[in-house]
């Protein structure tokens, strides 16, 4: 849990997988069918000449994805003969010790860092999740949210006697894939995509194979990279590839599965009738790191364009432009560039104010935002300040930031937001709030401005957001339901993250064959 309540959208989970070809395997020194060289990773990236250290590669990659989830982490590894899994609650640096990684030998590994979007934050729900199906044992890590998980869980019980042991949709996905009909990955992944509804970017490993799977709409990101001298990495964001010394190859396409084994890499495309591409536009605004490539563009560049568009749509006379660090840094730079108003840092972020299991007492609660940000009076005193933020959700933090600026001597505080007003919840892997909790729900911009205590308030328009991200103001190919209420898949507005967990006991009491969900 967080010591100080945050108004930001909650994270969306991070996944990563690595395949380091075994030194004596057929692909050790050859060339795969796709033309890329195979073999061990380069010395400047991953462990040199040691093919059973995939867990080490994944461990370091998870650090690059820690911003996507801080509740739990885990790694599963395979050596061609067996599959091992280790998970626990906490940050990546707290979950793993060197001896834990040494107990995960193998040339294949997947990892996960979690924020709970389905199921509570508990050790039982940590990932990767292991499932033992009739054809194979597999470990799976998931980013996203499957909206028909309850129906699929019941179907697994009725048709195969599979009983779920956790309250997550991720376990349902693992069992659906492990128990899928067919003898090939082409058949199994096609069944998965026909069966599930919602968002899922997956990394999966068996004892001898690594897979990356992206749902037919491509809601959550997933990309692939390779080491110069061979080996592959699949990750939620390209920044994780950089951290382990892999070269970005491309993003995995919606409806595509990538299969990597001793023969190299191959791609499987599954077409689902009626599924249109719907990449999450909020990844570009907030979730992805600025050094990640999304939809073919550097996130920092897209956010800079958002800030420039915001300056054109909502200009104001002022002396300095400051960001709410760190997620709004790029947008604030763009606003300053377009407006000609100097950029400055007026708030310093305490980067170590992360999630903690220590409950703060009332005195620390009342300090609120002061525990996260400290103002710089030298930048703010007597100045007309434009403060750029990435979004306003409930509106609990923004009034405190405005008050903080005024106490530091700001003469005026003008809030500019590089996202449109958030009016509808997300059901595809982002934990925001209930519709009734959004400050923009049922309020005009003027009323929100009064509520946060700002001198003026401006939001980026939906069209300008899409123009900044993709060059197409129509937003074709993106999901923007949190701003428009137009969901790419019909959803039940009463859905909540603990729905599966509440009914878990009843399902288990009726079951007969409990699949191996964790180890």
Secondary structure, DSSP 8 states (H G I E B T S, - for coil): -BSS---S-----EEEEEE---TTSTTSSSB-TTS-B-SS--TTTS-TT-TTBHHHHHHHHHHHTGGG--SEEEEEEE-SS-EEEEEEES-HHHH--HHHHHTS-BSEEEEEEE--SSS-SSGGG-S-EEEE-SS-EEEEEEEEEETTHHHHHHHHHHHH-EE--SS-HHHHHHHHHHT-SSSSHHHHHHHHHHH--EEEEEEEE-SS-EEEEE-TT--S--EEEE-TTS-EEEESSHHHHHHTT-EEEEE--TTEEEEEETTEEEEEE---TT----EETHIIIIIS-TTSEETTEEHHHHHHHHHHHHHHHS----SEEEE-TTTTHHHHHHHHHHH---B---EEE-TT--B-SS---HHHHHHGGGGTEEE-HHHHTT-EEEEEES--SSSSSHHHHHHHHHHTT-SEEEEEESS----S---SS-----GGG-TTTT--HHHHHHHHT-SEEEE--HHHHHHHHHS-TT-TTEE-HHHH---SS---TT--TTHHHHTHHHHHHH-SEE-----
